[in-house]
């Protein structure tokens, strides 16, 4: 994952409601799977393993965030456990073909949660974050970001 993509995910996390957080985790998983496929094509074994581990960690986070008292959570739990097993097999046995299988499970879930996120009126999970203003300044084709309120009191308050 490039540093630019990481910055985009970081910004999105700071502005996301609980449902959007799930969408972001799905998208991060898909990005790591894509990066692992590229590494496998280039025979870069260590990078492949690292991206598979990161994808597995994202799915693990999704697994641990389930509320099992609700009905769809048990079915999602089984899907997540299956994906984690397949990713473990893909990593241990250098089986990049299994990444596509996991990707085909995660993609429809991401799409479904994306639709749900549009209907969730909840505000951002993180309070007291920096305001980011993006716009065209000092150039015709360059996008710059301005961080307002550079105070030390930002992020999550405990």
C-alpha positions, 0 to 999 in steps of 0.5 A: 500500500502506497503512502498516498493510499495510507493517507487517504485511509487515515483521513477517511477513518478520522471522518467515518461513522461506525458503518463506514469503519467496516467499509474501510476495513473491507477496502483495506483488506481488498487493497492488501489482497491486491498488493499480495497478488502483485507481489506474487506475480513479481515473485517477491515472497516477503512482500507477499507474506506481509500483505497476506498477514495484513489482510488477515489482520483486517479480517481479524479486526472485523471478526473481533468487532462483531456483536454476536447477539445480532443474527447476521453476526454469526454468519459473518463470523463463519465467513471471516473464519473461513477467510482467515483459514484460506489466507493462512493457507495462501501464506504458508503454502505460497498459494496466491490463487486463494487470494481471489477466493477471499476477494470474491467473498469480501467484495460483496460484503463491502458493497453491501456495507457501503449501501448500509453506510449511506443510510446510517445517520450517526456521526464520526466515531472519532471526535475532536479531529482536525478539520481538513480543507481540500481545494485548488490553490497556488496552481492550476492542477495541484490539489493541496490540503490545509489542516486547520486547528493545529492544536495539541488537543485532537483525536480521541478524548479519554 
